[in-house]
Amino acid sequence: MRDYDIDEARDILKSQDPVNLKIIPHVEERWLERDFEINYTVDCLLNKVPLSISKTYHNRFKLIYPHETKSTMDLYVIIEISDNENVSIITVYPEEKKRREHERKH
């Protein structure tokens, strides 16, 4: 398993072809109950600068974007990058903005 840094993860996301982006079944099964749009999530990953990005494991990263429709919410996206630089979306969930703002203060 390759150990990527945050800059490498950003570069890999910039170069991803949307067709190669893998969305695991868990994400597809939960998108309605968690209130997010898969297409918006993919657009964020490939075209938008995250509000925050952090490394959670050797090849996993947590990215935070504004929620598409709710101004008080953020959208958390957990991705995994394989050794051959393919990106999988592991999970997506909304959280109150206050959580990110609180974490930033500490």
LOBADO-206293 format. One record per atom (N, C-alpha, C): x, y, z; atom name; residue in three letters. Coordinates in Angstrom, 3 decimals, decimal comma. Example, Ala and Ser with C-alpha at 12.3 -4.5 7.8 and 13.67 -1.06 7.14 Angstrom:
2
@X: 13,190; Y: -5,690; Z: 7,800; name: N; resn: ala;
@X: 12,300; Y: -4,500; Z: 7,800; name: CA; resn: ala;
@X: 13,200; Y: -3,300; Z: 7,800; name: C; resn: ala;
@X: 12,850; Y: -2,250; Z: 7,080; name: N; resn: ser;
@X: 13,670; Y: -1,060; Z: 7,140; name: CA; resn: ser;
@X: 12,900; Y: 0,030; Z: 7,870; name: C; resn: ser;
END
This chain:
106
@X: 0,849; Y: -1,171; Z: 0,000; name: N; resn: met;
@X: 0,000; Y: 0,000; Z: 0,000; name: CA; resn: met;
@X: 0,902; Y: 1,243; Z: 0,000; name: C; resn: met;
@X: 0,643; Y: 2,095; Z: -0,931; name: N; resn: arg;
@X: 1,444; Y: 3,313; Z: -1,065; name: CA; resn: arg;
@X: 1,010; Y: 4,368; Z: -0,047; name: C; resn: arg;
@X: 1,960; Y: 5,104; Z: 0,466; name: N; resn: asp;
@X: 1,701; Y: 6,154; Z: 1,446; name: CA; resn: asp;
@X: 1,735; Y: 7,506; Z: 0,732; name: C; resn: asp;
@X: 0,562; Y: 8,069; Z: 0,454; name: N; resn: tyr;
@X: 0,455; Y: 9,342; Z: -0,259; name: CA; resn: tyr;
@X: 0,441; Y: 10,505; Z: 0,725; name: C; resn: tyr;
@X: 0,956; Y: 11,645; Z: 0,280; name: N; resn: asp;
@X: 0,799; Y: 12,843; Z: 1,089; name: CA; resn: asp;
@X: -0,339; Y: 13,694; Z: 0,503; name: C; resn: asp;
@X: -0,693; Y: 14,752; Z: 1,190; name: N; resn: ile;
@X: -1,846; Y: 15,566; Z: 0,783; name: CA; resn: ile;
@X: -1,632; Y: 16,199; Z: -0,589; name: C; resn: ile;
@X: -0,424; Y: 16,671; Z: -0,867; name: N; resn: asp;
@X: -0,163; Y: 17,271; Z: -2,184; name: CA; resn: asp;
@X: -0,317; Y: 16,257; Z: -3,307; name: C; resn: asp;
@X: 0,146; Y: 15,036; Z: -3,073; name: N; resn: glu;
@X: -0,027; Y: 13,980; Z: -4,080; name: CA; resn: glu;
@X: -1,507; Y: 13,686; Z: -4,291; name: C; resn: glu;
@X: -2,261; Y: 13,630; Z: -3,206; name: N; resn: ala;
@X: -3,701; Y: 13,370; Z: -3,319; name: CA; resn: ala;
@X: -4,380; Y: 14,459; Z: -4,144; name: C; resn: ala;
@X: -4,038; Y: 15,717; Z: -3,901; name: N; resn: arg;
@X: -4,619; Y: 16,821; Z: -4,686; name: CA; resn: arg;
@X: -4,292; Y: 16,673; Z: -6,159; name: C; resn: arg;
@X: -3,033; Y: 16,359; Z: -6,478; name: N; resn: asp;
@X: -2,618; Y: 16,206; Z: -7,872; name: CA; resn: asp;
@X: -3,348; Y: 15,039; Z: -8,541; name: C; resn: asp;
@X: -3,497; Y: 13,953; Z: -7,823; name: N; resn: ile;
@X: -4,190; Y: 12,779; Z: -8,367; name: CA; resn: ile;
@X: -5,651; Y: 13,121; Z: -8,652; name: C; resn: ile;
@X: -6,306; Y: 13,828; Z: -7,732; name: N; resn: leu;
@X: -7,703; Y: 14,220; Z: -7,955; name: CA; resn: leu;
@X: -7,837; Y: 15,122; Z: -9,179; name: C; resn: leu;
@X: -6,904; Y: 16,057; Z: -9,353; name: N; resn: lys;
@X: -6,953; Y: 16,963; Z: -10,506; name: CA; resn: lys;
@X: -6,856; Y: 16,213; Z: -11,825; name: C; resn: lys;
@X: -6,132; Y: 15,102; Z: -11,828; name: N; resn: ser;
@X: -5,896; Y: 14,369; Z: -13,071; name: CA; resn: ser;
@X: -6,880; Y: 13,218; Z: -13,301; name: C; resn: ser;
@X: -7,826; Y: 13,018; Z: -12,391; name: N; resn: gln;
@X: -8,769; Y: 11,899; Z: -12,505; name: CA; resn: gln;
@X: -9,760; Y: 12,097; Z: -13,647; name: C; resn: gln;
@X: -10,047; Y: 11,033; Z: -14,325; name: N; resn: asp;
@X: -11,118; Y: 10,994; Z: -15,307; name: CA; resn: asp;
@X: -12,369; Y: 10,557; Z: -14,544; name: C; resn: asp;
@X: -13,483; Y: 11,305; Z: -14,662; name: N; resn: pro;
@X: -14,695; Y: 10,933; Z: -13,912; name: CA; resn: pro;
@X: -15,140; Y: 9,486; Z: -14,151; name: C; resn: pro;
@X: -14,837; Y: 8,955; Z: -15,305; name: N; resn: val;
@X: -15,219; Y: 7,579; Z: -15,628; name: CA; resn: val;
@X: -14,471; Y: 6,583; Z: -14,751; name: C; resn: val;
@X: -13,254; Y: 6,930; Z: -14,350; name: N; resn: asn;
@X: -12,429; Y: 6,018; Z: -13,544; name: CA; resn: asn;
@X: -12,664; Y: 6,150; Z: -12,046; name: C; resn: asn;
@X: -13,413; Y: 7,151; Z: -11,644; name: N; resn: leu;
@X: -13,696; Y: 7,352; Z: -10,227; name: CA; resn: leu;
@X: -14,649; Y: 6,254; Z: -9,758; name: C; resn: leu;
@X: -14,225; Y: 5,506; Z: -8,747; name: N; resn: lys;
@X: -15,038; Y: 4,387; Z: -8,264; name: CA; resn: lys;
@X: -15,880; Y: 4,841; Z: -7,073; name: C; resn: lys;
@X: -17,164; Y: 4,570; Z: -7,144; name: N; resn: ile;
@X: -18,074; Y: 4,865; Z: -6,037; name: CA; resn: ile;
@X: -18,504; Y: 3,520; Z: -5,459; name: C; resn: ile;
@X: -18,098; Y: 3,249; Z: -4,223; name: N; resn: ile;
@X: -18,411; Y: 1,937; Z: -3,662; name: CA; resn: ile;
@X: -19,912; Y: 1,839; Z: -3,364; name: C; resn: ile;
@X: -20,455; Y: 0,630; Z: -3,321; name: N; resn: pro;
@X: -21,901; Y: 0,448; Z: -3,113; name: CA; resn: pro;
@X: -22,445; Y: 1,156; Z: -1,866; name: C; resn: pro;
@X: -21,674; Y: 1,202; Z: -0,790; name: N; resn: his;
@X: -22,123; Y: 1,868; Z: 0,440; name: CA; resn: his;
@X: -22,570; Y: 3,306; Z: 0,148; name: C; resn: his;
@X: -21,804; Y: 4,022; Z: -0,653; name: N; resn: val;
@X: -22,131; Y: 5,410; Z: -0,987; name: CA; resn: val;
@X: -23,439; Y: 5,478; Z: -1,761; name: C; resn: val;
@X: -23,580; Y: 4,614; Z: -2,734; name: N; resn: glu;
@X: -24,802; Y: 4,600; Z: -3,551; name: CA; resn: glu;
@X: -26,028; Y: 4,214; Z: -2,723; name: C; resn: glu;
@X: -25,842; Y: 3,337; Z: -1,756; name: N; resn: glu;
@X: -26,958; Y: 2,901; Z: -0,916; name: CA; resn: glu;
@X: -27,401; Y: 3,976; Z: 0,070; name: C; resn: glu;
@X: -26,515; Y: 4,864; Z: 0,443; name: N; resn: arg;
@X: -26,798; Y: 5,838; Z: 1,494; name: CA; resn: arg;
@X: -27,109; Y: 7,252; Z: 1,016; name: C; resn: arg;
@X: -26,959; Y: 7,533; Z: -0,269; name: N; resn: trp;
@X: -27,036; Y: 8,925; Z: -0,706; name: CA; resn: trp;
@X: -28,385; Y: 9,568; Z: -0,432; name: C; resn: trp;
@X: -29,460; Y: 8,861; Z: -0,531; name: N; resn: leu;
@X: -30,770; Y: 9,477; Z: -0,272; name: CA; resn: leu;
@X: -30,969; Y: 9,794; Z: 1,208; name: C; resn: leu;
@X: -30,673; Y: 8,839; Z: 2,060; name: N; resn: glu;
@X: -30,883; Y: 9,074; Z: 3,500; name: CA; resn: glu;
@X: -29,899; Y: 10,085; Z: 4,068; name: C; resn: glu;
@X: -28,749; Y: 10,233; Z: 3,436; name: N; resn: arg;
@X: -27,755; Y: 11,187; Z: 3,941; name: CA; resn: arg;
@X: -27,852; Y: 12,551; Z: 3,263; name: C; resn: arg;
@X: -28,725; Y: 12,688; Z: 2,333; name: N; resn: asp;
@X: -29,029; Y: 13,977; Z: 1,719; name: CA; resn: asp;
@X: -27,823; Y: 14,626; Z: 1,035; name: C; resn: asp;
@X: -27,328; Y: 13,948; Z: 0,022; name: N; resn: phe;
@X: -26,297; Y: 14,528; Z: -0,834; name: CA; resn: phe;
@X: -26,504; Y: 14,005; Z: -2,248; name: C; resn: phe;
@X: -25,954; Y: 14,725; Z: -3,214; name: N; resn: glu;
@X: -26,038; Y: 14,314; Z: -4,605; name: CA; resn: glu;
@X: -24,708; Y: 13,715; Z: -5,035; name: C; resn: glu;
@X: -24,753; Y: 12,537; Z: -5,625; name: N; resn: ile;
@X: -23,526; Y: 11,880; Z: -6,069; name: CA; resn: ile;
@X: -22,819; Y: 12,720; Z: -7,129; name: C; resn: ile;
@X: -23,561; Y: 13,270; Z: -8,073; name: N; resn: asn;
@X: -22,937; Y: 14,078; Z: -9,130; name: CA; resn: asn;
@X: -22,248; Y: 15,312; Z: -8,561; name: C; resn: asn;
@X: -22,859; Y: 15,942; Z: -7,567; name: N; resn: tyr;
@X: -22,236; Y: 17,095; Z: -6,919; name: CA; resn: tyr;
@X: -20,947; Y: 16,670; Z: -6,212; name: C; resn: tyr;
@X: -20,978; Y: 15,525; Z: -5,564; name: N; resn: thr;
@X: -19,800; Y: 15,012; Z: -4,869; name: CA; resn: thr;
@X: -18,649; Y: 14,782; Z: -5,845; name: C; resn: thr;
@X: -18,941; Y: 14,162; Z: -6,965; name: N; resn: val;
@X: -17,917; Y: 13,920; Z: -7,984; name: CA; resn: val;
@X: -17,388; Y: 15,248; Z: -8,521; name: C; resn: val;
@X: -18,284; Y: 16,196; Z: -8,784; name: N; resn: asp;
@X: -17,864; Y: 17,513; Z: -9,261; name: CA; resn: asp;
@X: -16,942; Y: 18,191; Z: -8,254; name: C; resn: asp;
@X: -17,271; Y: 18,102; Z: -6,981; name: N; resn: cys;
@X: -16,420; Y: 18,682; Z: -5,943; name: CA; resn: cys;
@X: -15,022; Y: 18,076; Z: -5,987; name: C; resn: cys;
@X: -14,953; Y: 16,754; Z: -6,004; name: N; resn: leu;
@X: -13,660; Y: 16,081; Z: -5,984; name: CA; resn: leu;
@X: -12,787; Y: 16,448; Z: -7,171; name: C; resn: leu;
@X: -13,405; Y: 16,567; Z: -8,333; name: N; resn: leu;
@X: -12,624; Y: 16,778; Z: -9,542; name: CA; resn: leu;
@X: -12,409; Y: 18,243; Z: -9,902; name: C; resn: leu;
@X: -13,285; Y: 19,135; Z: -9,410; name: N; resn: asn;
@X: -13,235; Y: 20,515; Z: -9,897; name: CA; resn: asn;
@X: -13,182; Y: 21,604; Z: -8,838; name: C; resn: asn;
@X: -13,378; Y: 21,287; Z: -7,586; name: N; resn: lys;
@X: -13,464; Y: 22,325; Z: -6,557; name: CA; resn: lys;
@X: -12,340; Y: 22,176; Z: -5,527; name: C; resn: lys;
@X: -11,989; Y: 23,286; Z: -4,939; name: N; resn: val;
@X: -10,989; Y: 23,282; Z: -3,866; name: CA; resn: val;
@X: -11,720; Y: 22,982; Z: -2,562; name: C; resn: val;
@X: -11,269; Y: 21,971; Z: -1,816; name: N; resn: pro;
@X: -11,957; Y: 21,645; Z: -0,566; name: CA; resn: pro;
@X: -11,751; Y: 22,721; Z: 0,505; name: C; resn: pro;
@X: -12,707; Y: 22,822; Z: 1,407; name: N; resn: leu;
@X: -12,561; Y: 23,703; Z: 2,566; name: CA; resn: leu;
@X: -11,471; Y: 23,179; Z: 3,481; name: C; resn: leu;
@X: -11,314; Y: 21,859; Z: 3,460; name: N; resn: ser;
@X: -10,325; Y: 21,202; Z: 4,302; name: CA; resn: ser;
@X: -9,977; Y: 19,851; Z: 3,681; name: C; resn: ser;
@X: -8,730; Y: 19,436; Z: 3,861; name: N; resn: ile;
@X: -8,310; Y: 18,090; Z: 3,464; name: CA; resn: ile;
@X: -7,356; Y: 17,589; Z: 4,530; name: C; resn: ile;
@X: -7,562; Y: 16,364; Z: 4,959; name: N; resn: ser;
@X: -6,660; Y: 15,770; Z: 5,949; name: CA; resn: ser;
@X: -6,449; Y: 14,297; Z: 5,620; name: C; resn: ser;
@X: -5,296; Y: 13,828; Z: 6,018; name: N; resn: lys;
@X: -4,942; Y: 12,431; Z: 5,800; name: CA; resn: lys;
@X: -5,461; Y: 11,623; Z: 6,974; name: C; resn: lys;
@X: -6,155; Y: 10,523; Z: 6,692; name: N; resn: thr;
@X: -6,682; Y: 9,700; Z: 7,777; name: CA; resn: thr;
@X: -6,000; Y: 8,337; Z: 7,865; name: C; resn: thr;
@X: -5,288; Y: 7,948; Z: 6,798; name: N; resn: tyr;
@X: -4,556; Y: 6,690; Z: 6,749; name: CA; resn: tyr;
@X: -3,535; Y: 6,820; Z: 5,624; name: C; resn: tyr;
@X: -2,728; Y: 5,806; Z: 5,378; name: N; resn: his;
@X: -1,692; Y: 5,882; Z: 4,338; name: CA; resn: his;
@X: -2,241; Y: 6,387; Z: 3,012; name: C; resn: his;
@X: -3,380; Y: 5,847; Z: 2,633; name: N; resn: asn;
@X: -3,939; Y: 6,168; Z: 1,319; name: CA; resn: asn;
@X: -5,384; Y: 6,685; Z: 1,397; name: C; resn: asn;
@X: -5,791; Y: 7,153; Z: 2,570; name: N; resn: arg;
@X: -7,154; Y: 7,684; Z: 2,746; name: CA; resn: arg;
@X: -7,106; Y: 9,143; Z: 3,175; name: C; resn: arg;
@X: -8,100; Y: 9,884; Z: 2,650; name: N; resn: phe;
@X: -8,164; Y: 11,311; Z: 2,932; name: CA; resn: phe;
@X: -9,608; Y: 11,727; Z: 3,183; name: C; resn: phe;
@X: -9,753; Y: 12,701; Z: 4,071; name: N; resn: lys;
@X: -11,057; Y: 13,293; Z: 4,353; name: CA; resn: lys;
@X: -11,054; Y: 14,689; Z: 3,737; name: C; resn: lys;
@X: -12,012; Y: 14,924; Z: 2,839; name: N; resn: leu;
@X: -12,153; Y: 16,226; Z: 2,208; name: CA; resn: leu;
@X: -13,492; Y: 16,810; Z: 2,622; name: C; resn: leu;
@X: -13,512; Y: 18,108; Z: 2,854; name: N; resn: ile;
@X: -14,743; Y: 18,774; Z: 3,273; name: CA; resn: ile;
@X: -15,068; Y: 19,868; Z: 2,252; name: C; resn: ile;
@X: -16,323; Y: 19,841; Z: 1,792; name: N; resn: tyr;
@X: -16,829; Y: 20,813; Z: 0,823; name: CA; resn: tyr;
@X: -18,107; Y: 21,436; Z: 1,372; name: C; resn: tyr;
@X: -18,495; Y: 22,584; Z: 0,850; name: N; resn: pro;
@X: -19,806; Y: 23,124; Z: 1,246; name: CA; resn: pro;
@X: -20,907; Y: 22,174; Z: 0,768; name: C; resn: pro;
@X: -21,948; Y: 22,025; Z: 1,555; name: N; resn: his;
@X: -23,100; Y: 21,228; Z: 1,123; name: CA; resn: his;
@X: -23,745; Y: 21,926; Z: -0,063; name: C; resn: his;
@X: -24,262; Y: 21,166; Z: -0,973; name: N; resn: glu;
@X: -24,819; Y: 21,725; Z: -2,204; name: CA; resn: glu;
@X: -26,015; Y: 22,640; Z: -1,958; name: C; resn: glu;
@X: -26,888; Y: 22,276; Z: -1,026; name: N; resn: thr;
@X: -28,140; Y: 23,020; Z: -0,867; name: CA; resn: thr;
@X: -28,366; Y: 23,604; Z: 0,528; name: C; resn: thr;
@X: -27,595; Y: 23,178; Z: 1,510; name: N; resn: lys;
@X: -27,827; Y: 23,625; Z: 2,886; name: CA; resn: lys;
@X: -26,649; Y: 24,453; Z: 3,384; name: C; resn: lys;
@X: -26,894; Y: 25,720; Z: 3,598; name: N; resn: ser;
@X: -25,817; Y: 26,642; Z: 3,962; name: CA; resn: ser;
@X: -25,235; Y: 26,386; Z: 5,354; name: C; resn: ser;
@X: -25,939; Y: 25,674; Z: 6,199; name: N; resn: thr;
@X: -25,427; Y: 25,387; Z: 7,548; name: CA; resn: thr;
@X: -24,669; Y: 24,063; Z: 7,619; name: C; resn: thr;
@X: -24,541; Y: 23,395; Z: 6,483; name: N; resn: met;
@X: -23,936; Y: 22,065; Z: 6,451; name: CA; resn: met;
@X: -22,684; Y: 22,037; Z: 5,569; name: C; resn: met;
@X: -21,810; Y: 21,094; Z: 5,882; name: N; resn: asp;
@X: -20,660; Y: 20,753; Z: 5,049; name: CA; resn: asp;
@X: -20,874; Y: 19,339; Z: 4,541; name: C; resn: asp;
@X: -20,147; Y: 18,988; Z: 3,492; name: N; resn: leu;
@X: -20,197; Y: 17,637; Z: 2,956; name: CA; resn: leu;
@X: -18,816; Y: 17,001; Z: 3,147; name: C; resn: leu;
@X: -18,772; Y: 15,932; Z: 3,921; name: N; resn: tyr;
@X: -17,530; Y: 15,206; Z: 4,185; name: CA; resn: tyr;
@X: -17,429; Y: 14,067; Z: 3,173; name: C; resn: tyr;
@X: -16,274; Y: 13,962; Z: 2,533; name: N; resn: val;
@X: -16,046; Y: 12,916; Z: 1,534; name: CA; resn: val;
@X: -14,745; Y: 12,203; Z: 1,909; name: C; resn: val;
@X: -14,851; Y: 10,891; Z: 2,098; name: N; resn: ile;
@X: -13,674; Y: 10,079; Z: 2,405; name: CA; resn: ile;
@X: -13,303; Y: 9,319; Z: 1,134; name: C; resn: ile;
@X: -12,036; Y: 9,494; Z: 0,722; name: N; resn: ile;
@X: -11,562; Y: 8,805; Z: -0,486; name: CA; resn: ile;
@X: -10,382; Y: 7,910; Z: -0,144; name: C; resn: ile;
@X: -10,166; Y: 6,941; Z: -1,026; name: N; resn: glu;
@X: -9,010; Y: 6,059; Z: -0,918; name: CA; resn: glu;
@X: -8,330; Y: 6,037; Z: -2,280; name: C; resn: glu;
@X: -7,005; Y: 6,104; Z: -2,270; name: N; resn: ile;
@X: -6,244; Y: 6,092; Z: -3,517; name: CA; resn: ile;
@X: -5,452; Y: 4,790; Z: -3,577; name: C; resn: ile;
@X: -5,645; Y: 4,041; Z: -4,666; name: N; resn: ser;
@X: -4,958; Y: 2,763; Z: -4,820; name: CA; resn: ser;
@X: -3,506; Y: 2,992; Z: -5,246; name: C; resn: ser;
@X: -2,730; Y: 1,925; Z: -5,248; name: N; resn: asp;
@X: -1,324; Y: 2,026; Z: -5,645; name: CA; resn: asp;
@X: -1,157; Y: 2,514; Z: -7,078; name: C; resn: asp;
@X: -2,146; Y: 2,257; Z: -7,929; name: N; resn: asn;
@X: -2,061; Y: 2,734; Z: -9,315; name: CA; resn: asn;
@X: -2,829; Y: 4,047; Z: -9,516; name: C; resn: asn;
@X: -3,075; Y: 4,758; Z: -8,407; name: N; resn: glu;
@X: -3,650; Y: 6,105; Z: -8,384; name: CA; resn: glu;
@X: -5,121; Y: 6,187; Z: -8,813; name: C; resn: glu;
@X: -5,843; Y: 5,082; Z: -8,709; name: N; resn: asn;
@X: -7,291; Y: 5,125; Z: -8,907; name: CA; resn: asn;
@X: -7,935; Y: 5,583; Z: -7,607; name: C; resn: asn;
@X: -8,971; Y: 6,410; Z: -7,729; name: N; resn: val;
@X: -9,632; Y: 6,984; Z: -6,554; name: CA; resn: val;
@X: -10,981; Y: 6,309; Z: -6,343; name: C; resn: val;
@X: -11,229; Y: 5,906; Z: -5,094; name: N; resn: ser;
@X: -12,521; Y: 5,352; Z: -4,696; name: CA; resn: ser;
@X: -13,142; Y: 6,266; Z: -3,665; name: C; resn: ser;
@X: -14,434; Y: 6,515; Z: -3,818; name: N; resn: ile;
@X: -15,175; Y: 7,264; Z: -2,804; name: CA; resn: ile;
@X: -15,675; Y: 6,232; Z: -1,805; name: C; resn: ile;
@X: -15,201; Y: 6,339; Z: -0,563; name: N; resn: ile;
@X: -15,504; Y: 5,353; Z: 0,474; name: CA; resn: ile;
@X: -16,805; Y: 5,681; Z: 1,197; name: C; resn: ile;
@X: -16,975; Y: 6,934; Z: 1,558; name: N; resn: thr;
@X: -18,216; Y: 7,356; Z: 2,196; name: CA; resn: thr;
@X: -18,395; Y: 8,860; Z: 2,020; name: C; resn: thr;
@X: -19,639; Y: 9,288; Z: 2,121; name: N; resn: val;
@X: -19,999; Y: 10,704; Z: 2,017; name: CA; resn: val;
@X: -21,096; Y: 10,952; Z: 3,044; name: C; resn: val;
@X: -20,957; Y: 12,058; Z: 3,786; name: N; resn: tyr;
@X: -22,000; Y: 12,375; Z: 4,753; name: CA; resn: tyr;
@X: -21,992; Y: 13,872; Z: 5,058; name: C; resn: tyr;
@X: -23,162; Y: 14,426; Z: 5,341; name: N; resn: pro;
@X: -23,242; Y: 15,836; Z: 5,727; name: CA; resn: pro;
@X: -22,991; Y: 15,995; Z: 7,224; name: C; resn: pro;
@X: -22,433; Y: 17,125; Z: 7,585; name: N; resn: glu;
@X: -22,206; Y: 17,487; Z: 8,992; name: CA; resn: glu;
@X: -22,471; Y: 18,975; Z: 9,139; name: C; resn: glu;
@X: -22,857; Y: 19,359; Z: 10,329; name: N; resn: glu;
@X: -23,036; Y: 20,783; Z: 10,618; name: CA; resn: glu;
@X: -21,704; Y: 21,515; Z: 10,422; name: C; resn: glu;
@X: -21,757; Y: 22,709; Z: 9,838; name: N; resn: lys;
@X: -20,563; Y: 23,533; Z: 9,665; name: CA; resn: lys;
@X: -19,848; Y: 23,773; Z: 10,984; name: C; resn: lys;
@X: -20,630; Y: 23,855; Z: 12,040; name: N; resn: lys;
@X: -20,071; Y: 24,137; Z: 13,366; name: CA; resn: lys;
@X: -18,991; Y: 23,128; Z: 13,744; name: C; resn: lys;
@X: -19,134; Y: 21,886; Z: 13,302; name: N; resn: arg;
@X: -18,142; Y: 20,863; Z: 13,629; name: CA; resn: arg;
@X: -16,779; Y: 21,237; Z: 13,052; name: C; resn: arg;
@X: -16,740; Y: 21,595; Z: 11,765; name: N; resn: arg;
@X: -15,489; Y: 21,994; Z: 11,134; name: CA; resn: arg;
@X: -14,917; Y: 23,255; Z: 11,768; name: C; resn: arg;
@X: -15,775; Y: 24,196; Z: 12,019; name: N; resn: glu;
@X: -15,328; Y: 25,462; Z: 12,613; name: CA; resn: glu;
@X: -14,778; Y: 25,232; Z: 14,015; name: C; resn: glu;
@X: -15,398; Y: 24,336; Z: 14,769; name: N; resn: his;
@X: -14,914; Y: 24,001; Z: 16,109; name: CA; resn: his;
@X: -13,561; Y: 23,292; Z: 16,043; name: C; resn: his;
@X: -13,428; Y: 22,348; Z: 15,108; name: N; resn: glu;
@X: -12,166; Y: 21,611; Z: 14,949; name: CA; resn: glu;
@X: -11,036; Y: 22,557; Z: 14,573; name: C; resn: glu;
@X: -11,328; Y: 23,567; Z: 13,796; name: N; resn: arg;
@X: -10,308; Y: 24,512; Z: 13,346; name: CA; resn: arg;
@X: -9,755; Y: 25,324; Z: 14,518; name: C; resn: arg;
@X: -10,597; Y: 25,587; Z: 15,512; name: N; resn: lys;
@X: -10,175; Y: 26,384; Z: 16,665; name: CA; resn: lys;
@X: -9,257; Y: 25,613; Z: 17,605; name: C; resn: lys;
@X: -9,345; Y: 24,276; Z: 17,564; name: N; resn: his;
@X: -8,569; Y: 23,452; Z: 18,516; name: CA; resn: his;
@X: -7,407; Y: 22,785; Z: 17,903; name: C; resn: his;
END
